[in-house]
Amino acid sequence: MDNWDECISLWSASLSRGGIKSKRTSEEYKRYLIEFLNRPGLQSDPGLVTEARVTEYCFSVDHKGLMPSRGLISMRIASLKNFYKFAVMLGMISNNPCIGIQRPQVSKTSPKYLDSHHIDKLLSILPKSHAGLRDRAIIMLILTTGLTRSQVLNIKVVDFSIGTKIILESVTQKGDVVHRYIPKVILETINIALKVKGLSFTKMQFDDLLFDIAPKSFTLNLSRYAKMADLKWVNTHVLRHTWARLMTNNNAVIDQYAENLVQHASDVFKSYKMAA
């Protein structure tokens, strides 16, 4: 192969096929490669890269003109190392110019989560308006299922199977269809939010979205609630961490189902298990 554009296209496709677990990481890898290749002298021939040029880029200031964090440096190196490894495999170049560059050590911190006191504090400041009751239902769904923000906000009426057991069908970030049992109290919370707006499961169409809020708007609302509750560090990711923590405290089995749901490596779950 002698076409770098085709090489970049094939590499990008390989990331989305599972070479990189997280969709977000895959997109970041692509962004850092493009950023690097847009530097002077590389646009016409990415094969002209040297270890010195890679090092200079990886340790350069970020888009805000600030010194890069260890995490950013590590991601830049990982992206370029992965791409040029792929290029070597396709025969575009003979050696990976990034092979000798070491990623800086990034200190691991314990994942943040909410304890019962925090949860009560957060829920207690939510208003009794439609928006507040809707956001309460969203927060409680994330806390009890570990779903992502986008998964919750894309829930439709048809995704619920309500019988002796309440089952919610959803699609993971990998595209797998999974089913979760939903506690009755959560369904009651959803019904209360719908009732305030004059709706109910029986009055809605199967394809109707359950929650009338955009992802960014919910994030802003959650940030405001967290600030009011003096829990400024809380975001949707912390809510999912809390779900994982609750699983370990309840001696739940941390299996592949759980790992796929949260999109974290198994060592994250081990850290919860050790701290439980």
N, C-alpha and C positions, 0 to 999 in steps of 0.2 A: 504493500500500500504506500502511495506517495502523496496522498491528499490529507492535509492536516484537518481541514473542515470535516471531512468524513470521520476521521479519527475521533475528533471532539464529539461529534454526534453519536458515534457508537459508544463512547465512554459514558456520555450522559444517559444513554439508554440502558447501559449496564448497571448504573446506579439505581435506576427505578425498577430494575428487575430483581432487586434484592441484594446487590453488592454492598449497599449501605442500608442498614435497618430502618433508620428514621427518615421520613420524607423531608423533614426540616433539615437534617444533616445533609441529605442529598442535594437540596437546593443551595445550601451554604457552600458545599464543595464546588458546585458549578459557578457560583458567584465569585468565589476567590480565584478560580482558574481564569475566568474572564477578566477580572481585575488585574491579575498578573500579566496576562497576554496582551493587555492594552498598554502596557508600559513600552516606552520607545525601543524600537529595534526588534521586537518580538512579534509584531502583528503579521509580518510577511512570512516568518519562519520560526515557529515555536521550538524547533529543534536546535536553535542556536543558544539555548539556555545553558547556563553554567551553575555550579553549586554556589558561587559567590553571588550571582544575580538572584537566585532563589532566597539565599540567606538575607540579602539586603531587603528584599520585598517582605519577607515574613516578619522581620523585626522593624519595619517602617511604621510611621505614625498611621493611625486609622483615619477614616473619612472626616472626623472632627478635628484632626490635627493633634490628637492626643497620643501618648505613648501606648502601644498595644499591651493588652493584658496577656498573662501567660496562656489563658484559654484561647484568645484570638490567635496568638502565635502558633499554638499547637494545632488549631484548626487549619490555618493556612498551610502549614507544613504537611499535614495529613492529606489535604486536598491535592497539592502538587505532587506529593510522593505517590499517591494513588493514580493520578492521571499519567505520570511518566512511566509508572510500572506497566500501565495498560499500553502505552505507546511502544514500550520495549517489546511487549508480547505481540504486538501487531507488526513489528519490524520497522517502525518509523525511525527509531534511534537504537543504538547498540547498548547504551548504558543509561541507567536512571541517575540523573544529576542530583537527585535529592537523597540518595541512599545513605549518605554520610551525615546528614543533618539530623540532629537529635531533637525531639520535641521536649520542651521544658516540663519539669515536674509540676503538675497542678495539684495543690493540696486538696484532699477530699474533705468535704464538710458533711455533717449529718444532715439529711434532708429535713426540712421544716414541716411541721404538721400541727394540727389543732388538737388540743386535748378537750375533754368534755366542757371544761370551764370556758375555753375559748369559743367553742361552738355555741354554747348558750349565750355568750356575750355578743357574738356576731348576729345571731338570729333575733336577739332581743331588740336590736336597734332598727330592724327592718320595719318600714311603715306598713299600715294596714290598707293602703291603697291597692288598686289593681296591680300596679307596677311592683310594689313591695311584696305582695302575695305571690306574684309570678316569679320574682327573683328568689323568693324563699323556696319555691318548688324546684327551681333550677339548682340552687345550692344543695338542697337535700338530695336531689337525684345524683349529683356528682359525688357527694359524700357517701352515698350508699351503693353506688354502682362503679365508681371509678371512671365513668365516661368522660371524654374530653368535652370542652366547651362546644365545639362544632357538632359533635355527636348528639349532645343534648338538644341543641337549638335546631337540629334537623329532624327531631322526632316528629312523626306524623301520627294521626289517630290510628291509622291502619297498623302501626308497629306494635300496638298493645293487644294482647289477648287476655281478656278479663273473664275469669271463671272461678273455680275453687282456688286456683292459684293465678296470680297476676304475672304475666310474662311479657317482657319487652324485647323485641328483636332490634338489633342494631348491627352496623357494619364497622369493623375495626379499621385502623389506618392502613392495614395491609390488604383490606378488601374482603376479609373473612366475615361471614355472617354468624353472629353469636346471640344467644338468648340468656336473659337474666331474670331472676325472680325479683319482683318489686314488692316491698313491704306494703301492707294495706294503708299504713299511715301516710306513705308517700303519695299513694293514689288519692287519698282524702285531701292532702295538701294541694295536689294538682286540681282536683275538683273545686275546691274553695276558690282558687285563683280564677278558674274558668267561670264560676258562678257569678263572681263580682262583675264580670264583663258580659253577663247574660248568656253564657255559653255552657255547654256540657258535652260529654262524649257523644251522646245520642243526637245532639243538634248540629254536630259538625260533620263535614264530609271526610271520607277516609283519607284523602290526600291533603287535608288541612294540617298545617304545622301547629304543634301544640302551644308554642310560645311565640309571641309577636314582638320579638326584639332581635336586633342585629348583634353579632358577636362583639363588635367593638363597643356598642352601647352597653352590653351586659358587663364587659370588662371595666368600663368607666363606673358603672353603678357599684360593682363589687369593690372597686378601689375606694369609692366614696364611703360605702358602708364600713369597710375595714378601718378607714381613717377615723370615722365616728366612734368605732368600738375600740380605738387605740390599738389596732392590730394592722399597722401599716404594711407589714411584710406579707400579708395574706393576698394570694391571687388564685386563679383557677388551678394552677399547678399544685399549690399547697393543699387545695381541697382534695385533689387526687392522691397526694401523698398521705393525707389523713385517712382516706379509704384504705390504702395499703397498710397503714399502721393499724387500723381497726381490724383488718384481716389477720394480722399476725397476733394481735392481742387476744383474738377470739380463737387462736389455734387453728386458723383456717389453713388449708393446704396451699402452699405457694408453688403452683405448677405452671406449665406452659400457658395455660389459659390466662392466668393472672399476669404473667410477663407480657403476653401479647396485648392485654388490655391496657396496661399502663405504658407500654413501649419503653421499658427500661431494661437494662441488663440485670441478670440474676443477682449480681453482687449488691444492687440497691435493695433488693428484698432481703438479702442476708443481713444487711445493716439494720433493717427493721427488726428482724428476728433476734439479732444479738442484743438490741436495745430493749426489746419487749420484756 
